[in-house]
Amino acid sequence: QVQLVESGGGLVQPGGSLTLSCAASISMFSINTMGWYRQVPGKERELVASIRSSGGSTNFADSVKGRFTISRDNVKNTMRLQMNSLKPEDTAVYYCNAWYWGTSYWGQGTQVTVSS
């Protein structure tokens, strides 16, 4: 069982920055792939970025490449999503995800609103 808790969401103006954090309840050394997803009402949840433990390889949605950075600290059991140059279309509920022993775990989500 893995519990994930997101934090850091909020309201930001277009062009601004925001950092989301995800804290895991178990040692992240034992979790290979972690990621951030987002969802807006009426649409499917989509992958924003993912990061692997081994080698630290990352993957980003085309819509956020060059603006978002994903990182993880397996010692502190924390994953972060640094979001820069935010756009109104980045508005969504952002979810932390972890794959552990073949099971996908989700956080409760944190709202990000980009608006002037």
C-alpha positions as CSV (number, residue, x, y, z in Angstrom):
1,Q,0.0,0.0,0.0
2,V,1.3,3.4,-1.0
3,Q,-0.1,6.7,0.1
4,L,0.6,9.8,-1.9
5,V,0.0,13.4,-0.8
6,E,0.2,16.3,-3.1
7,S,0.7,19.9,-2.1
8,G,1.6,23.2,-3.7
9,G,-1.4,23.9,-5.9
10,G,-3.1,27.3,-6.1
11,L,-4.0,30.3,-8.2
12,V,-1.3,31.8,-10.4
13,Q,-1.3,34.4,-13.1
14,P,-0.4,33.5,-16.7
15,G,3.4,33.4,-17.1
16,G,3.9,32.6,-13.5
17,S,5.4,29.6,-11.8
18,L,4.3,27.0,-9.3
19,T,5.9,24.0,-7.7
20,L,3.9,20.9,-6.8
21,S,5.2,18.3,-4.3
22,C,4.2,14.7,-3.8
23,A,5.1,12.9,-0.6
24,A,5.1,9.1,-0.6
25,S,4.4,7.0,2.5
26,I,7.0,4.4,1.6
27,S,10.6,4.5,0.6
28,M,10.8,5.8,-3.0
29,F,13.8,3.6,-3.6
30,S,11.3,0.8,-4.1
31,I,9.2,2.7,-6.5
32,N,10.4,2.7,-10.1
33,T,8.1,5.0,-12.2
34,M,6.4,8.0,-10.7
35,G,4.5,10.7,-12.5
36,W,2.2,13.7,-12.6
37,Y,-1.1,13.6,-14.4
38,R,-3.8,16.3,-14.8
39,Q,-7.5,16.3,-15.4
40,V,-10.1,18.9,-16.3
41,P,-13.8,18.3,-16.1
42,G,-15.2,16.3,-19.0
43,K,-11.8,15.1,-20.2
44,E,-9.6,12.1,-19.5
45,R,-6.7,12.2,-17.1
46,E,-3.5,12.9,-19.1
47,L,0.1,12.3,-18.4
48,V,2.1,15.5,-17.7
49,A,5.5,14.1,-16.8
50,S,7.1,10.9,-15.5
51,I,10.4,10.0,-14.0
52,R,12.0,6.6,-13.4
53,S,14.1,5.8,-10.4
54,S,16.8,3.9,-12.2
55,G,18.7,6.4,-14.3
56,G,16.3,9.2,-13.6
57,S,15.0,9.2,-17.2
58,T,12.1,11.6,-17.7
59,N,9.2,11.9,-20.1
60,F,7.0,15.0,-20.8
61,A,3.8,15.7,-22.6
62,D,4.5,17.9,-25.7
63,S,2.3,20.6,-24.3
64,V,4.7,21.2,-21.3
65,K,8.1,20.4,-22.8
66,G,10.5,23.2,-22.0
67,R,8.2,24.7,-19.3
68,F,7.9,21.9,-16.7
69,T,10.6,20.0,-14.8
70,I,10.1,16.8,-12.8
71,S,12.4,15.6,-10.1
72,R,12.5,13.1,-7.3
73,D,14.4,12.8,-4.0
74,N,14.3,9.1,-3.0
75,V,16.0,10.0,0.4
76,K,13.2,12.5,1.3
77,N,10.5,10.4,-0.4
78,T,9.4,13.4,-2.4
79,M,8.7,14.1,-6.0
80,R,8.3,17.6,-7.4
81,L,6.9,19.3,-10.5
82,Q,8.3,22.7,-11.3
83,M,5.9,24.5,-13.6
84,N,7.1,27.7,-15.3
85,S,5.5,30.0,-17.9
86,L,2.1,28.7,-16.9
87,K,-0.8,29.1,-19.3
88,P,-4.6,29.2,-18.7
89,E,-4.7,25.8,-20.5
90,D,-2.6,24.3,-17.7
91,T,-5.5,24.8,-15.3
92,A,-6.5,21.3,-14.0
93,V,-6.4,19.1,-11.0
94,Y,-2.9,17.6,-10.8
95,Y,-2.4,14.1,-9.5
96,C,0.7,12.3,-8.3
97,N,1.0,8.7,-9.5
98,A,3.3,5.8,-8.5
99,W,3.6,2.3,-9.8
100,Y,4.5,-0.2,-7.1
101,W,4.5,-4.0,-7.5
102,G,2.2,-3.8,-10.5
103,T,-0.3,-1.5,-8.9
104,S,-1.0,2.1,-9.7
105,Y,-1.5,4.4,-6.8
106,W,-2.9,8.0,-6.9
107,G,-2.9,11.0,-4.6
108,Q,-6.0,13.0,-3.9
109,G,-5.1,15.7,-6.4
110,T,-4.3,19.4,-6.1
111,Q,-6.0,22.2,-8.0
112,V,-3.9,24.5,-10.2
113,T,-5.7,27.5,-11.7
114,V,-3.9,29.8,-14.1
115,S,-5.9,33.0,-14.5
116,S,-5.5,36.7,-14.4
